[in-house]
Amino acid sequence: MAIPGTQPLAPATGASQPRDKLDVRFQALLAQMEVDQNHWDTLGTKKCYTTALFGSLATDEAGIKVVIKRLLALDPDNSDDDLLEQARLVMVWEACRARTTIETKDRVER
């Protein structure tokens, strides 16, 4: 028998998650690449909400690997799962950079 007030409260249904702050286009890319949703939450907590911001975190693939490792505490050198997650996130980063380039070009041409 539990003592009243000692049981943890169940999370409220519909409670906002950090991932809910991510831009819809960014969420779509993360989902398409099957990135772990815990990493979505980490990105949301760190206020990395948009494709433009994620795409600008590094200027090359080596740089984004360092950023991903640091932001998400991945260890791709010692974990196969982390290596695969890093690869998925690098593909998201590439797509974010491409999308931002196209959107910027479209705005300039208008």
C-alpha positions as CSV (number, residue, x, y, z in Angstrom):
1,M,0.0,0.0,0.0
2,A,1.5,3.3,-1.1
3,I,1.5,6.4,1.1
4,P,-0.6,9.2,-0.5
5,G,1.6,11.7,-2.2
6,T,4.6,9.4,-2.6
7,Q,3.8,8.1,-6.1
8,P,5.2,9.9,-9.1
9,L,2.7,11.8,-11.1
10,A,1.9,10.5,-14.5
11,P,2.8,12.9,-17.3
12,A,-0.1,14.9,-18.4
13,T,-1.6,13.8,-21.7
14,G,-0.7,16.2,-24.5
15,A,2.2,17.6,-22.5
16,S,4.6,19.5,-24.7
17,Q,7.9,17.9,-25.5
18,P,11.1,19.8,-26.6
19,R,10.7,18.1,-30.0
20,D,7.4,19.9,-30.5
21,K,9.3,23.2,-30.9
22,L,11.1,21.9,-34.0
23,D,10.1,23.4,-37.3
24,V,7.8,21.0,-39.2
25,R,10.3,20.7,-42.1
26,F,13.1,19.9,-39.7
27,Q,10.9,17.2,-38.0
28,A,10.1,15.7,-41.4
29,L,13.8,15.3,-42.3
30,L,14.5,13.8,-38.9
31,A,11.6,11.4,-39.3
32,Q,12.5,10.5,-42.8
33,M,16.1,9.5,-41.7
34,E,14.6,7.7,-38.6
35,V,16.7,9.8,-36.1
36,D,16.0,8.7,-32.5
37,Q,13.3,11.0,-31.1
38,N,15.4,11.4,-27.9
39,H,17.8,13.3,-30.1
40,W,14.9,15.5,-31.4
41,D,14.2,16.4,-27.8
42,T,17.9,17.2,-27.2
43,L,17.9,19.5,-30.2
44,G,14.7,21.2,-29.0
45,T,16.1,21.6,-25.5
46,K,19.2,23.3,-27.0
47,K,17.0,25.6,-29.1
48,C,18.1,24.1,-32.5
49,Y,14.6,24.4,-34.0
50,T,15.1,24.9,-37.7
51,T,16.7,23.4,-40.8
52,A,18.6,26.7,-41.3
53,L,20.2,26.5,-37.9
54,F,21.0,22.8,-38.0
55,G,22.5,23.3,-41.5
56,S,24.7,26.1,-40.4
57,L,26.2,24.3,-37.4
58,A,29.2,23.3,-39.5
59,T,30.8,24.0,-42.9
60,D,31.8,20.5,-43.7
61,E,31.1,16.9,-42.9
62,A,34.0,16.5,-40.5
63,G,32.8,19.6,-38.6
64,I,29.2,18.4,-38.3
65,K,30.4,15.0,-36.9
66,V,32.2,16.9,-34.2
67,V,29.1,19.0,-33.5
68,I,26.8,16.0,-33.4
69,K,29.1,14.1,-31.1
70,R,29.3,17.1,-28.7
71,L,25.6,18.1,-28.8
72,L,24.1,14.6,-28.6
73,A,26.9,12.8,-26.6
74,L,27.3,10.2,-29.3
75,D,30.3,7.9,-29.3
76,P,30.6,6.6,-32.9
77,D,34.1,5.3,-32.4
78,N,32.9,2.8,-29.8
79,S,29.2,2.1,-30.6
80,D,27.8,0.8,-33.8
81,D,24.4,2.3,-32.9
82,D,26.0,5.7,-32.4
83,L,27.8,5.4,-35.6
84,L,24.6,4.7,-37.5
85,E,22.8,7.5,-35.7
86,Q,25.7,9.9,-36.6
87,A,25.3,8.9,-40.3
88,R,21.6,9.6,-40.2
89,L,22.2,13.0,-38.6
90,V,24.9,13.8,-41.2
91,M,22.3,13.1,-44.0
92,V,19.8,15.4,-42.2
93,W,22.5,18.1,-42.0
94,E,23.2,17.7,-45.8
95,A,19.5,18.0,-46.5
96,C,19.2,21.0,-44.3
97,R,22.1,22.8,-46.1
98,A,20.6,22.0,-49.5
99,R,17.1,23.1,-48.4
100,T,18.5,26.4,-47.0
101,T,20.5,27.1,-50.2
102,I,17.4,26.5,-52.4
103,E,15.2,28.7,-50.1
104,T,17.7,31.5,-50.1
105,K,18.1,31.4,-53.9
106,D,14.3,31.5,-54.3
107,R,14.1,34.5,-52.0
108,V,16.9,36.3,-53.9
109,E,15.2,35.7,-57.3
110,R,11.9,37.2,-56.1
